[in-house]
Amino acid sequence: LGAVKPVVDIMRPTVATILQEDDQVMKSLDPRKDVLVSFMELCRTHVPQPIVVRVFQALSEQVHQLIETVLKSPAEFWHVWRLLSPTLVEFSERNPVFESVITFLKRLGQLMSEADTTLTQQLLVDGILPSLAPLLVDTAGKREPLCEVVYAYTQPQVLARLNVLRGLKEGMDSMPAYICCLSYFLPMELELGLDDEHLLRHYQYYALVAAAAKGAECACRGMLQEVHSFAGLVRDEWWEVQGQLLLLVGRLLE
């Protein structure tokens, strides 16, 4: 790594300082392993929830210390991701630990994007999306916060955002789940002022897919409220758009 300080060395003091306040927690840690690694392995079963939350809150406040390392050495970024991503599966979306990990990952992505948007999005496409896709399909309650994580690592340019949406679709084997994710992404786009014709057409198309599909009420909710107008799609020459418009008309006539 040369001059790059490993992420474990950066994060360890923060974690150790908090854990040392509880003798029972320290006794439960595996002395053969780094305190950070052992903490992550035991945080669901042996560490009181308030302590776990405090650790992740403290790490979020100091996340700027990781940026140079994770950008100079992507392997170090993946070390962080592999350490923390299991908590996204193991904890309920209503658990404060889950929320504190989401905050950490979003803050990390935001600061990485500010420093190097291209590399940050490449890490997103190469590893984060494939890692999150199954969870986005299987756990409806976690979709909104996980979508926020995804966009924390996404470049602001329209083409980049379309590439992320397409990459996510390729990784998800459920169209309803993907469209539900779009219903969370769209307000973020509009909030950022990305009112781009090509981007909105993507959302309009999948809103049509949702509206034309039976049992797609959940997926369609929100998108139909947010997308400005479908009138322009009537003249769209893309055959799939015309097909979805016909299906939508058919549903309305049922």
Secondary structure, 3 states (H helix, E strand, C coil): CCCCCCHHHHHHHHHHHHHCCCHHHHHHCCCCCCHHHHHHHHCCCCCCHHHHHHHHHHHHHCHHHHHHHHHHCHHHHHHHHHHHHHHHHHCCCCCHHHHHHHHHHHHHHHHHHHHCHHHHHHHHHHHHHHHHHHHHHHCHHHHHHHHHHHHHCCCCCHHHHHHHHHHHHHHCCCHHHHHHHHHHHHHHHHHCCCCCHHHHHHHHHHHHHHHHCCCCHHHHCCHHHHCCCCHHHHHCCCHHHHHHHHHHHHHHHC
